Amino acid sequence: MNNDSLTRRIVRRETHASRTSASMIAAFLGLLFCLYVLLEATLQALGQDAWLTDPAALGTWLSGLPAETDATVLGLSGLLILLVGLGFFLQAVLPGRRPRYALPNPRAAVVVDAEVLASSLARRARLTAGISAEQVLVTVGRTRVDVRIRPTSGIPVNAEEVRSAVQEELQLTGLDPQPDVRVQVSTLGVIGQ
């Protein structure tokens, strides 16, 4: 295996969530069901009474399920089974991305958490706008970076200048694709910062 494919595998493992927990839960539930069926079959083969229910009686009850069953209990159990199945289905189909970003580097796999990237961009926005750290809030998403600024009262902030500075800082990271930068300057100022 060459270094490029190894680096890609490492980056993918660090930027995408593992599905191990969902597969372990599904395997555990399947194992419990199989053990229960094995226990009941063993008890029936030995001529003993069933532990919970006779498998033949359970099959007969399941085949005629809607008859003589409370509709509320039947509906709620069906909804519960649907939600569990939907949870497993979504876990399998959705990409499961973590809030982390891979930065290009020729020598190593570099993965940065979204909070670290947001902190760096907030520092650049703060220095460009000439305000304190408490007056800037930066959130980083896959396709967009939102910068919210609360200026000091009486001192205007040039939103376009802040946007271009944050965009420049973002280009230095080498993220591909580059997210859009949006700057929102609050109309309410902060006193005495």
C-alpha positions as CSV (number, residue, x, y, z in Angstrom):
1,M,0.0,0.0,0.0
2,N,1.5,3.3,-1.0
3,N,1.6,6.5,1.1
4,D,-1.2,8.3,-0.8
5,S,-3.8,5.6,-0.3
6,L,-2.7,5.2,3.3
7,T,-3.1,8.9,3.9
8,R,-6.5,8.9,2.3
9,R,-7.6,6.0,4.5
10,I,-6.4,7.8,7.6
11,V,-8.1,11.1,6.7
12,R,-11.4,9.3,5.9
13,R,-11.3,7.4,9.2
14,E,-10.7,10.7,11.1
15,T,-13.4,12.7,9.2
16,H,-16.2,10.1,9.1
17,A,-18.0,8.5,12.0
18,S,-17.6,4.8,12.6
19,R,-20.6,2.6,12.3
20,T,-19.2,0.1,14.8
21,S,-21.7,0.8,17.6
22,A,-24.7,0.3,15.4
23,S,-23.4,-2.9,14.0
24,M,-22.5,-4.2,17.4
25,I,-26.1,-3.4,18.7
26,A,-27.6,-5.1,15.7
27,A,-25.4,-8.2,16.2
28,F,-26.1,-8.3,19.9
29,L,-29.9,-8.1,19.3
30,G,-29.6,-10.9,16.7
31,L,-27.5,-13.0,19.1
32,L,-30.1,-12.6,21.9
33,F,-32.9,-13.6,19.6
34,C,-31.0,-16.7,18.4
35,L,-30.1,-17.7,21.9
36,Y,-33.7,-17.3,23.0
37,V,-34.9,-19.5,20.1
38,L,-32.2,-22.1,20.9
39,L,-33.2,-22.1,24.6
40,E,-36.9,-22.6,23.7
41,A,-36.1,-25.3,21.2
42,T,-33.9,-27.1,23.7
43,L,-36.5,-27.0,26.4
44,Q,-39.1,-28.3,23.9
45,A,-36.8,-31.1,22.8
46,L,-36.2,-32.1,26.4
47,G,-40.0,-32.1,27.1
48,Q,-39.8,-29.2,29.6
49,D,-42.2,-26.3,29.9
50,A,-41.4,-23.3,27.8
51,W,-39.4,-20.5,29.5
52,L,-41.4,-17.6,28.1
53,T,-43.6,-19.0,25.4
54,D,-43.8,-22.1,23.2
55,P,-42.3,-21.3,19.7
56,A,-45.3,-22.9,18.0
57,A,-47.8,-20.8,20.1
58,L,-45.7,-17.7,19.4
59,G,-45.9,-18.4,15.7
60,T,-49.6,-19.0,15.8
61,W,-50.1,-15.7,17.8
62,L,-48.0,-13.8,15.3
63,S,-49.8,-15.1,12.3
64,G,-53.2,-14.0,13.7
65,L,-51.8,-10.9,15.4
66,P,-54.4,-8.2,14.6
67,A,-57.2,-10.3,16.1
68,E,-58.0,-9.7,19.8
69,T,-55.0,-7.3,20.3
70,D,-55.4,-3.8,21.7
71,A,-54.9,-1.4,18.7
72,T,-53.0,1.1,20.9
73,V,-50.4,-1.5,22.0
74,L,-50.1,-2.9,18.4
75,G,-49.7,0.6,17.0
76,L,-47.1,1.7,19.6
77,S,-45.1,-1.4,19.2
78,G,-45.2,-1.0,15.4
79,L,-44.1,2.6,15.7
80,L,-41.2,1.5,18.0
81,I,-40.0,-1.1,15.5
82,L,-40.3,1.4,12.7
83,L,-38.2,4.0,14.6
84,V,-35.5,1.4,15.5
85,G,-35.4,0.2,11.9
86,L,-35.2,3.8,10.6
87,G,-32.4,4.5,13.0
88,F,-30.4,1.6,11.7
89,F,-31.2,2.5,8.1
90,L,-30.1,6.1,8.5
91,Q,-26.9,5.0,10.3
92,A,-26.1,2.8,7.3
93,V,-27.0,5.3,4.5
94,L,-25.9,8.7,5.8
95,P,-22.3,9.7,5.4
96,G,-21.7,10.3,9.1
97,R,-19.3,13.1,8.8
98,R,-17.5,14.5,11.8
99,P,-17.0,18.2,12.2
100,R,-13.4,17.9,11.1
101,Y,-11.5,19.0,8.0
102,A,-8.6,17.5,6.1
103,L,-5.9,20.1,5.2
104,P,-3.6,19.3,2.3
105,N,-0.1,18.5,3.3
106,P,2.5,16.6,1.2
107,R,4.2,14.9,4.2
108,A,1.4,13.9,6.6
109,A,-2.3,13.6,7.1
110,V,-3.5,16.8,8.8
111,V,-7.0,16.8,10.2
112,V,-8.4,19.9,12.0
113,D,-11.4,20.1,14.2
114,A,-14.1,22.6,13.2
115,E,-13.6,24.5,16.5
116,V,-9.9,25.0,15.9
117,L,-10.6,26.3,12.4
118,A,-13.4,28.6,13.7
119,S,-11.1,29.9,16.4
120,S,-8.4,30.8,13.9
121,L,-11.0,32.6,11.6
122,A,-12.5,34.4,14.6
123,R,-9.0,35.7,15.6
124,R,-8.5,37.0,12.1
125,A,-11.9,38.7,12.1
126,R,-11.3,40.2,15.5
127,L,-7.9,41.6,14.5
128,T,-9.3,43.0,11.3
129,A,-12.4,44.6,12.9
130,G,-10.4,45.9,15.9
131,I,-12.8,44.4,18.5
132,S,-12.5,42.0,21.5
133,A,-12.8,38.2,21.3
134,E,-16.2,38.3,23.0
135,Q,-17.6,40.3,20.1
136,V,-17.0,37.7,17.4
137,L,-18.7,34.4,16.9
138,V,-17.6,32.1,14.0
139,T,-19.3,28.9,13.0
140,V,-17.8,26.6,10.4
141,G,-20.0,24.3,8.3
142,R,-19.3,22.2,5.2
143,T,-20.3,24.8,2.7
144,R,-20.4,28.0,4.7
145,V,-18.6,30.0,7.3
146,D,-20.7,32.4,9.3
147,V,-19.1,35.4,11.1
148,R,-21.2,37.3,13.5
149,I,-19.8,40.6,14.9
150,R,-21.2,42.8,17.6
151,P,-19.2,46.1,17.1
152,T,-18.3,48.6,19.8
153,S,-20.9,51.3,20.0
154,G,-20.0,54.3,17.8
155,I,-17.2,52.5,16.0
156,P,-18.3,51.1,12.6
157,V,-17.1,47.7,11.3
158,N,-16.5,47.2,7.6
159,A,-18.1,43.9,6.9
160,E,-16.5,43.5,3.4
161,E,-13.1,44.1,4.8
162,V,-13.7,41.4,7.5
163,R,-15.1,39.0,4.9
164,S,-12.1,39.3,2.7
165,A,-9.7,38.9,5.6
166,V,-11.5,35.7,6.8
167,Q,-11.6,34.5,3.1
168,E,-7.8,35.1,2.9
169,E,-7.2,33.1,6.1
170,L,-9.4,30.3,4.9
171,Q,-7.5,30.1,1.6
172,L,-4.3,29.7,3.6
173,T,-5.7,26.4,5.0
174,G,-6.1,25.0,1.5
175,L,-9.6,23.5,2.2
176,D,-11.1,22.0,-0.9
177,P,-13.9,23.0,-1.7
178,Q,-13.7,26.4,-0.1
179,P,-16.7,27.3,2.0
180,D,-18.5,30.6,1.4
181,V,-17.9,33.3,4.0
182,R,-20.8,35.4,5.3
183,V,-20.3,38.3,7.7
184,Q,-23.2,39.7,9.7
185,V,-22.6,42.9,11.7
186,S,-25.1,43.4,14.5
187,T,-27.0,46.7,14.6
188,L,-26.7,46.7,18.4
189,G,-23.3,47.7,19.7
190,V,-21.4,46.7,22.8
191,I,-20.5,49.5,25.3
192,G,-17.0,50.1,26.4
193,Q,-15.1,47.2,24.8
